[in-house]
Amino acid sequence: MAAFTDGLWDAVVAGEIPDSAAALTLKDYVSPKNTSSLTQTVNASVENGTVFYTQVLSLVLNKPVAADITEVQNLAKGRLAIVVQDNNDNYFVLGHTRGAELTGGSIATGTALGDLNGYTLEFTGEEAIPAPFLDSTGANLTFTTTA
């Protein structure tokens, strides 16, 4: 994830943000297989002639440690641009112009041995276009591992 700032991303061209000329270092949050999702909803008003897209990332993180409490508090402090990698190795930028915010979630310890012990975090963004693809083929995108 990258902290949202104006001018962080190049302009979207044909649904994609080209590889940035500036080097970007993003925090890498690894979600367990088959647990997280990105949903984009079209919101249209025929009466007003407006269309926008609500982008919701449901992110599951397993086995919390003490440092995660501070990390979640920091994520809740501002607007973020979030790079989401899907199962097809596509990268999407959630909140690429207006940012996304932590809007909900839960911390669960589970009851049975197979229950979730971790966080479910909900991030929401509202944009004029769906989350664009990010050209990740260049060498200017680096992910750093988090705890």
N, C-alpha and C positions, 0 to 999 in steps of 0.2 A: 504494500500500500504506500501511497505517497501523500504527503500533506498537500491539500489543495491550495494552490496559489494561482493568481491570474498569470497567464502566459506560460504555464508549465508545459502545455501541450501545443504542438503545431496544429494548424487548421485541419479539419476533417476534409478529406478528399475521397469522394466515391465510397463513403462509409468507413474509411480507415484513417487512422492517424499515422503519418509516416514516422519512421524511426527518427527520434529527436537528434539534433546536432549536439545538444548538451547531454552529458552523461547523467543518467538517472539511477540512483540507488534506492531500491524499494525494500521494505520489510517483507519477509516471506512467512506467511502463516499457512501451515500445512494442515489441511482438513482431512479427517479419516475418509477413506473410500466410501462413496455412495451416501454421503450425509449432507452436504451443502448444496445450495442451489441459487441461481440468479434468475429472477422472473421480471420481465418487463411488460408493463400493462399500458395499452394505448388509452388515453383519456381524451375524448373528443366532445366538443360542444357544437352541434349544428347551428344553434341559435347565435352563438358568439363567433363562430368561424375559427375556433382555436383547437389546437391539438398539442398535447404534451405527453411525455412518457414517464411513468413512475417505474423506477428501477429498484428492486428489493433484493438484497443479498442476504441469505440466511446462512451464516457461517458457524460451523460446529468445530470446536477445539477441545480435544480430549486431555485428560489428566492435568488439571491445573496445578501450578506451583505458586508459591508466594509472590514472585515477581509479576505474575499475570494480573494480579489485582491492580497494580500501578499501571500496567499496560492498558487494561480495559478503561481505567479512569482517563488516561491520556487520549485514547481513541474517542471518548465521549466529549472531549473538550472543543472540538472544532469540526470544520467541514473537510472531508477527505476526497481525494481522487483514488479510486480503488481499482487495481488491475486484477481481473478475474481470469484464471486459466480454466478452460473447460476440458472435457474428456477428449476432445478432438485436437488439443494443443492450440486452440484459438485463444487469443488474449483480447478481452474487452475492457474498456475504461468506463467504469461506473462513476457518475458525477463528474464528467470531464470538463464541464464549464461552470456549473453552479455548486459542485461539491455534493458529497453524500454525508449523512449524519447517522450516528448510532441512535436508533429510535426505539429500541427494545431488546429484549432477550431474557435469558434465564441462566442461572447457575444451578446445576443439578449434581447431587452426589449419588443418586441411584439407590435402589433397594436390593435388587438381585445382582448376582455377579455379572450378568450380561447387560445391565443398565448403564446408561450414559453417566460418566463421571467427568463433567466438563462444562463448557460454556456453549450456549447457542446465542449468537449475536445477530441482530437484525439491523442492517444498514439500508437507508432509503435515500434515493436521489430523485429529483424531478428535472428533466431535461427536455429541450425542444426536439431532440432526435433520439432514437434508440442509442444505447451504449455502442460507440464505434469500436471497430477492431483496432488493435494496436500492432503495427508492424514490429515484430520482436526479432527479426532476423539480423539486425545490426548488433554491433558490439557495445552500444551505449546504454544497455539495460542490464542492471545487475540486481540480483535478489540476495539479501542477507538473511541468514537464518535467525529466527527468534527462539526464545526459550520454550 
